[in-house]
Amino acid sequence: IVSLGPDGAIYIRSDCTDISTEVACNDDQPDNRHSEVDVVLDRGTYFVFVDGFSDNSQGSFTMDVEVTRP
């Protein structure tokens, strides 16, 4: 689980530069000011991108990451 606030967007890719490798994305969970991705990933390397929902959604953020076995 990756959760982020405020009004950020998160996406996860298996290849940093290839948009087609996106495996998860979210910008409104559990509400429209936070983001959360809860996904089961195969073994490997992944890249977590933190972005803003809009042009004015920038600045500092807090990201919490929880890794568990499925």
C-alpha positions in Angstrom: 0.0 0.0 0.0 1.3 3.4 -1.0 -0.6 6.4 0.3 0.1 10.0 -0.4 -1.4 13.4 0.4 -2.4 16.2 -0.3 -4.0 15.9 -3.8 -1.2 14.0 -5.3 -1.3 11.2 -7.9 0.8 8.0 -7.7 1.6 5.6 -10.4 3.8 2.5 -10.5 5.7 1.2 -13.5 8.0 -1.8 -14.1 10.1 0.3 -16.5 10.9 3.9 -15.6 10.8 5.2 -19.1 8.0 3.1 -20.7 4.5 4.4 -19.9 3.0 1.1 -21.2 4.5 -0.7 -18.2 2.2 1.1 -15.7 0.8 -1.5 -13.3 -1.2 0.8 -10.9 -2.4 4.4 -10.7 -4.6 6.5 -8.4 -5.3 10.1 -7.6 -8.4 10.0 -5.3 -8.3 7.4 -2.6 -9.7 7.4 0.1 -10.9 10.9 -0.8 -10.1 13.6 -3.4 -7.2 15.0 -1.4 -5.2 11.8 -1.0 -4.0 8.9 -3.2 -3.6 5.2 -2.4 -2.5 2.2 -4.4 -3.0 -1.3 -3.0 -1.7 -3.8 -5.5 -0.1 -7.3 -5.6 3.1 -7.1 -7.7 5.2 -9.9 -9.1 8.8 -10.2 -7.9 11.0 -7.5 -9.6 11.9 -3.9 -9.7 9.2 -1.2 -9.8 9.3 2.6 -9.9 6.9 4.7 -7.9 6.1 8.1 -9.4 4.7 10.9 -7.3 2.9 13.6 -9.3 0.3 16.3 -8.7 -3.3 16.0 -9.9 -3.2 19.4 -11.6 -0.7 22.1 -12.5 -1.2 23.7 -9.0 -0.8 20.5 -7.1 2.9 20.8 -6.2 5.0 21.1 -3.2 6.0 18.8 -0.3 4.3 15.5 0.3 4.3 12.6 2.7 4.5 9.1 1.3 3.9 6.0 3.5 4.8 2.6 2.1 3.7 -0.7 3.5 5.1 -4.0 2.1 3.5 -7.3 3.1 3.4 -10.8 1.7 0.2 -11.7 -0.1 
